[in-house]
Amino acid sequence: MKDNVSKSNLKKISFFAIVIMILLIGGTYAWYTLTLHGTKTVKLHAGKLSIELDEELSEGIHLSNTYPMTDEEGMATEEYHFTIKNDGNIPSNYVVNLIDLDITEGKNRMSDEAVKYNLAKTKYNEDKTIKEALTNTKKLLSLTGENPNRILDSGTLQPNEYNEYTLRLWMDYNAGNEEQGAIFKAQIEVNSTQIQE
């Protein structure tokens, strides 16, 4: 009888230990993961990672009543600014992408193939010196279906490094007539995971 009781207790203890481990692992993952949708001027922290979005992103990014533009014209359109900084002492991975916002009922959504963007990024070291500066102009989604998640940038920030971004979007000069009168409306989303060493 004593053997059965101890086996029963052992099973219960094992079950509870497994449940506690699952909760700890899930809690740790949630602590080190952040998804931010740009809605207002924001400074958020996940662990020690901070993301700052300028006020102009409060209503999202809109393309409406627009026309096909050359890249030169597109580079003269409105700029959107945001910053990602690693305030902590461990590296952080990040992914910056665009997600759709709702558009007015009865309106057509502009296809991603018709949208071009320019993203300028300047990466700074902890001593505020420029580590790298990149700029990229391309279609949001190519005709071959590349970049279905609308990833604008991704990488790793070491402790005290930060990226400053400037983003512009416009209707591609080669967009078809079916895009006339369509609307593009999106917001910036930043997914971040801090790296445990």
Residue pairs with C-beta under 8 A, 6 or more apart in sequence:
31 46
31 47
32 46
32 47
32 193
32 194
32 196
33 46
33 191
33 192
33 193
33 194
34 44
34 46
34 49
34 51
34 190
34 191
34 192
35 189
35 190
35 191
35 192
36 42
36 44
36 51
36 53
36 189
36 190
36 192
37 99
37 187
37 188
37 189
38 53
38 57
38 58
38 60
38 82
38 187
38 188
38 189
38 190
39 57
39 58
39 187
40 53
40 55
40 57
40 58
41 52
41 53
41 54
41 55
41 58
42 51
42 52
42 53
43 50
43 51
43 52
44 50
44 51
45 87
46 192
46 194
47 88
47 90
47 92
47 194
48 86
48 87
48 88
48 89
48 90
48 159
48 194
49 84
49 85
49 86
49 87
49 88
49 92
49 94
49 157
49 192
49 194
50 84
50 85
50 87
51 82
51 83
51 84
51 85
51 190
51 192
52 82
52 83
52 84
52 85
53 82
53 188
54 80
54 81
54 82
56 78
56 79
56 80
56 81
57 80
57 81
57 82
57 187
57 188
60 101
60 185
60 186
60 187
61 80
61 98
61 167
61 169
61 184
61 185
61 186
61 187
61 188
62 183
62 184
62 185
63 110
63 115
63 169
63 170
63 171
63 183
63 184
63 185
64 183
64 184
64 185
66 170
66 171
67 171
67 180
68 171
68 172
68 173
68 174
68 175
68 179
69 77
69 170
69 171
69 172
69 173
70 173
71 116
71 118
71 137
71 173
73 170
74 116
74 118
74 137
74 168
74 169
74 170
75 118
75 137
75 168
77 168
77 169
77 170
78 168
79 166
79 167
79 168
80 166
80 167
80 168
80 188
81 164
81 165
81 166
81 167
82 165
82 167
82 188
83 162
83 163
83 164
83 165
84 94
84 96
84 157
84 162
84 163
84 165
84 190
84 192
85 157
85 160
85 161
85 162
85 163
86 92
86 157
86 158
86 159
86 160
86 161
86 162
87 160
88 159
88 194
89 159
90 159
90 194
90 195
90 196
90 197
91 156
91 157
91 158
91 159
91 194
91 195
91 197
92 156
92 157
92 192
92 193
92 194
92 195
93 154
93 155
93 156
93 192
93 193
93 194
93 195
94 153
94 154
94 155
94 156
94 157
94 190
94 191
94 192
94 193
95 151
95 153
95 154
95 190
95 191
95 192
96 151
96 152
96 153
96 154
96 165
96 188
96 189
96 190
97 149
97 150
97 151
97 152
97 188
97 189
97 191
98 140
98 150
98 152
98 186
98 187
98 188
98 189
99 150
99 186
99 187
99 189
100 109
100 185
100 186
101 185
101 186
101 187
102 185
103 109
103 183
103 185
104 183
107 181
107 182
107 183
108 181
108 182
108 183
109 182
109 183
109 184
109 185
110 171
110 179
110 182
110 183
110 184
111 141
111 179
111 182
112 139
112 140
112 141
112 150
113 139
113 140
113 141
113 142
113 143
113 172
113 175
114 171
114 172
114 175
114 176
114 179
114 182
114 184
115 139
115 140
115 141
115 169
115 170
115 171
115 172
115 184
116 137
116 138
116 139
116 140
116 169
116 170
116 171
116 172
117 137
117 138
117 139
117 140
117 152
117 167
117 168
117 169
117 170
118 135
118 136
118 137
118 167
118 168
119 135
119 136
119 152
119 153
119 165
119 166
119 167
120 133
120 134
120 135
120 136
120 165
120 166
120 167
121 132
121 133
121 134
121 135
121 153
121 163
121 164
121 165
122 130
122 132
122 133
122 163
122 164
123 130
123 131
123 132
123 133
123 161
123 162
123 163
124 130
124 131
124 161
124 162
124 163
124 164
125 131
125 160
125 161
126 159
126 160
126 161
131 161
139 172
140 147
140 150
140 169
141 147
141 148
141 150
150 186
152 167
152 188
153 163
153 165
155 163
156 195
157 163
167 188
169 184
171 179
171 184
